[in-house]
Amino acid sequence: MPKISDMLKGQGRHLSFHTPGHKRAGADITELSYSDNLYAPHGVLAEAEREIAAVLGAARSFLLTDGSTCGVFSMIAAVKAAGAERLAVPACSHPSVFHALEVMGMKPVVAAQAAERGIPLQPSEEELGRALKEADALLLTSPDYYGFFAPMEAARALCDGAGKPLLIDGAHGSHLHFTPACYAGGYADLWVDGVHKSLPALTQGAVVSAKTEAWGERLRRSVRLFRTTSPSYPIMASVEYAVKYPRSPAIERAAEAFKREYACVPNQDWTKLLIPFGDRCAEAQRALERRGVYPEFNDGNYLMFYLSPCTKVRDLKRLGRIVGKLPRGEVPGQAPSGEIPIYSEGP
Ligand SMILES: Cc1ncc(COP(=O)(O)O)c(C=O)c1O
């Protein structure tokens, strides 16, 4: 049962002489005597974090209301506290990884990623081994935005062999805790779950976890450096709800069938449907939006449609009826610019 939302529902009549300034109480309260304190939790938040850790297979998990970005910063600060100065990272890591390294005065050792038909491939085992030799820890992203898993088993073996920690940015993989063989928590010492992306949490809801008590203690200290001291109760309640949300075999099956029927890229993650529209991407996106259907992204070669256990099978069928009639263009061998088209800097 979700503990935080039960606490919020069970509140008595409130006269609010506390923040937030809207004075309406309800779910959007602050840290009060009965609602616990995220900085030093001992009540309902501590209980929720313990139960989340149990679901995710962690020794310790920490609720975040500041997105996976906060989790990435916290993991990197934790390895820095353990003595790491250089972090091996895939070239296409999220900007938060490079920003955290910059803030902490650490050096990235970049593992190259090839691209195939405009899609960045996960770094090879050899490339990870090379980068890890020059670094004190390894960070992977799994799954990536295109729905491919990092070579996590090989990375775990490399890190064990070198006695170095493995961090995984699972901003797009919180739904995978049901399947430990493809889940960050099955391999990493520290990992992030972007609960708001692929499970039904409010935007910015995330969790950062540690596999052992020793890493958990370092993570507890580093999380305090980055997360807000005014955490949103609606977001925290939604994270707990989302982590405990049941698996939906019906939508998972429907997603895999959709990939086959509509010639999607055969990726590994059921929540990410990648349709190659090539040079007709923009036209396809406009046609979809005219019908009130919005994809997650258009990278100039592919439209990506992001699912979750809350996606309705009938909505997926409607998507299929529309995309099945849209013309497809050529996807070039390489991305048009020769660069990998994600996370580019704005103007
Ligand atoms: C791989 C990856 N890591 C981290 C983040 C940061 O997540 P958030 O936006 O929840 O802070 C993102 C966001 O898109 C991402 O794609």
The ligand as a MOL file (V3000), in Angstrom:
LIG
                    3D

  0  0  0     0  0            999 V3000
M  V30 BEGIN CTAB
M  V30 COUNTS 16 16 0 0 0
M  V30 BEGIN ATOM
M  V30 1 C 19.5800 9.2720 -19.9380 0
M  V30 2 C 19.0530 10.3900 -19.0870 0
M  V30 3 N 19.5790 10.5930 -17.8870 0
M  V30 4 C 19.1430 11.5650 -17.0730 0
M  V30 5 C 18.1240 12.3980 -17.4670 0
M  V30 6 C 17.6490 13.4780 -16.5310 0
M  V30 7 O 16.3800 13.1600 -16.0770 0
M  V30 8 P 15.4040 14.2240 -15.4380 0
M  V30 9 O 14.8640 15.0170 -16.5840 0
M  V30 10 O 14.3950 13.3890 -14.7270 0
M  V30 11 O 16.2100 15.0650 -14.5030 0
M  V30 12 C 17.5170 12.2160 -18.7200 0
M  V30 13 C 16.4230 13.0710 -19.1610 0
M  V30 14 O 15.8950 13.0050 -20.2170 0
M  V30 15 C 18.0070 11.1990 -19.5600 0
M  V30 16 O 17.4850 10.9920 -20.7810 0
M  V30 END ATOM
M  V30 BEGIN BOND
M  V30 1 1 1 2
M  V30 2 1 2 3
M  V30 3 2 2 15
M  V30 4 2 3 4
M  V30 5 1 4 5
M  V30 6 1 5 6
M  V30 7 2 5 12
M  V30 8 1 6 7
M  V30 9 1 7 8
M  V30 10 2 8 9
M  V30 11 1 8 10
M  V30 12 1 8 11
M  V30 13 1 12 13
M  V30 14 1 12 15
M  V30 15 2 13 14
M  V30 16 1 15 16
M  V30 END BOND
M  V30 END CTAB
M  END
